[in-house]
Amino acid sequence: AELDSYCKDTVAPSSGACSTVAWARFDGSLLRCFESLSSTSGAACFNNDRSAYFCSKGDTSNTYCSRDDDLQAVIDSFVSSTTLQAELDSYCKDTVAPSSGACSTVAWARFDGSLLRCFESLSSTSGAACFNNDRSAYFCSKGDTSNTYCSRDDDLQAVIDSFVSSTTLQAELDSYC
């Protein structure tokens, strides 16, 4: 809904060539705004946790416009306010940094392949260093090991456990009872 709204309410009114677009879809390589949808389905839409799901693909025989960077920014904005990864980053920035002299500049939580750590900055390389709400890893900018970083594996695991247990259907059912 957020991505379709961006195409319909932001791209269409401000772009002559793309004035008829209304649907955001991933075409296998880029996020684009499409005028119409195809009768075929594919992994072209996104859940709140960035995972793709099957829906009607964009129809490439009609008008479409590439808006990959803009639509990625919409995804990042939406996801950053509702995700486990946002909770982990917040823990580093708001809990670790103020309470630790050596780690006072950290702001980003990343998995480095063996431990969860808080990093001062992010690398220009990507890897499976961030987490979806279901604990599965997704590709994002890795932590920059050439600057300050601090191991906080146990603390960040506790943040994960708390977040996951409070955001599941089972947690909702348990709280009802």
C-alpha positions in Angstrom: 0.0 0.0 0.0 2.8 2.4 0.9 4.6 1.7 -2.4 1.5 1.9 -4.6 0.6 5.2 -2.9 4.0 6.6 -3.7 3.6 5.8 -7.4 0.0 7.0 -7.6 0.2 10.1 -5.3 3.8 11.3 -5.8 5.2 10.0 -9.1 2.1 10.3 -11.3 1.2 14.0 -10.4 4.8 15.2 -10.8 5.9 13.4 -14.0 4.4 13.9 -17.5 5.6 10.6 -18.9 4.6 8.7 -15.9 1.3 10.5 -15.1 -0.7 7.3 -15.4 1.3 5.1 -13.0 -0.4 3.6 -10.0 1.2 0.3 -9.0 4.7 -0.3 -7.5 6.2 -3.7 -8.4 9.6 -5.3 -8.3 10.4 -6.6 -11.8 13.3 -8.9 -10.8 15.9 -6.2 -10.9 14.4 -2.8 -10.1 11.4 -1.3 -8.3 9.2 0.5 -10.8 5.9 2.2 -11.0 3.5 0.7 -13.5 0.3 2.0 -15.2 -1.3 -1.5 -15.1 -0.8 -5.0 -13.8 -0.1 -8.1 -15.7 -2.2 -11.3 -15.6 0.8 -13.2 -14.4 2.1 -13.4 -10.8 5.5 -13.4 -9.4 7.5 -12.3 -6.3 6.8 -8.6 -7.1 5.4 -7.3 -3.8 6.8 -6.9 -0.3 5.7 -7.7 3.2 6.4 -5.3 6.0 9.7 -7.2 6.8 11.0 -6.7 3.2 10.4 -10.3 2.2 8.8 -10.7 -1.3 5.5 -12.3 -1.9 3.6 -13.3 -5.0 1.2 -10.8 -6.5 0.3 -9.5 -10.0 3.4 -8.3 -11.8 3.7 -4.9 -13.5 2.6 -4.9 -17.1 5.6 -3.9 -19.2 3.5 -3.5 -22.3 2.1 -0.3 -20.9 3.7 2.8 -19.3 6.2 2.1 -16.5 8.9 4.2 -14.8 12.0 3.2 -12.9 11.9 4.6 -9.4 14.2 2.1 -7.6 16.0 4.6 -5.3 12.9 6.4 -4.4 10.9 3.3 -3.7 13.8 1.8 -1.7 13.7 5.0 0.4 10.0 4.5 1.0 10.7 0.9 2.1 13.6 2.0 4.3 11.4 4.6 6.0 8.5 2.3 6.6 10.6 -0.6 7.7 12.9 1.4 10.0 9.9 2.4 12.1 8.5 -1.1 12.6 11.4 -3.6 12.6 13.6 -5.6 14.8 16.6 -4.1 13.1 15.4 -0.6 14.1 15.2 -1.9 17.7 18.7 -3.2 17.6 20.1 0.0 16.1 18.3 2.0 18.7 19.7 -0.2 21.5 23.3 0.6 20.3 22.6 4.3 19.8 20.4 5.0 22.9 21.7 2.5 25.4 25.2 1.4 24.6 26.6 4.7 23.4 25.5 6.9 26.4 26.7 4.4 29.0 30.1 3.4 27.5 33.1 5.7 27.2 34.9 3.5 24.6 31.7 2.9 22.7 30.2 6.4 22.9 30.0 6.9 19.2 28.2 3.6 18.2 24.9 3.8 16.4 24.4 0.6 14.3 23.8 -3.0 15.3 25.2 -5.6 12.9 25.9 -9.3 12.8 29.5 -9.8 11.7 29.2 -13.5 11.0 29.9 -14.6 14.5 28.7 -11.9 17.0 26.2 -9.1 17.2 28.1 -5.8 17.6 27.5 -2.1 17.8 29.4 -0.1 15.2 30.2 3.6 14.8 29.8 3.5 11.1 28.7 1.3 8.2 30.8 -0.3 5.5 30.3 0.2 1.8 30.0 -3.6 1.5 26.8 -5.5 2.1 26.1 -8.9 3.7 23.6 -10.8 5.8 24.2 -8.5 8.7 20.6 -7.2 9.5 17.5 -9.0 10.9 13.9 -9.2 9.8 11.2 -9.4 12.4 11.3 -13.3 12.2 15.0 -13.4 13.1 16.0 -14.2 9.5 19.0 -12.2 8.2 18.8 -9.9 5.2 21.5 -8.1 3.2 22.3 -4.6 4.4 25.5 -2.5 4.9 27.9 -4.3 7.1 29.5 -2.7 10.2 32.7 -0.9 9.5 35.5 -2.7 11.4 38.0 0.1 10.7 36.2 2.4 13.1 34.9 1.9 16.7 32.8 -1.2 17.4 31.9 -3.0 20.5 30.7 -6.6 21.1 27.3 -6.7 22.7 26.1 -10.2 21.6 24.3 -11.2 24.8 22.6 -7.8 25.2 21.5 -7.7 21.5 20.3 -11.3 21.7 18.1 -10.2 24.6 16.7 -7.4 22.5 15.9 -9.9 19.7 14.2 -12.3 22.2 12.1 -9.5 23.7 11.1 -8.0 20.3 10.2 -11.4 18.8 8.3 -12.6 21.8 6.3 -9.4 21.9 5.4 -9.2 18.2 4.2 -12.7 17.4 0.7 -14.0 17.0 1.4 -16.4 19.9 2.3 -13.4 22.1 -1.1 -11.8 21.2 -2.9 -15.1 22.0 -1.0 -15.4 25.3 -1.8 -11.9 26.4 -5.5 -12.5 25.6 -5.6 -15.4 27.9 
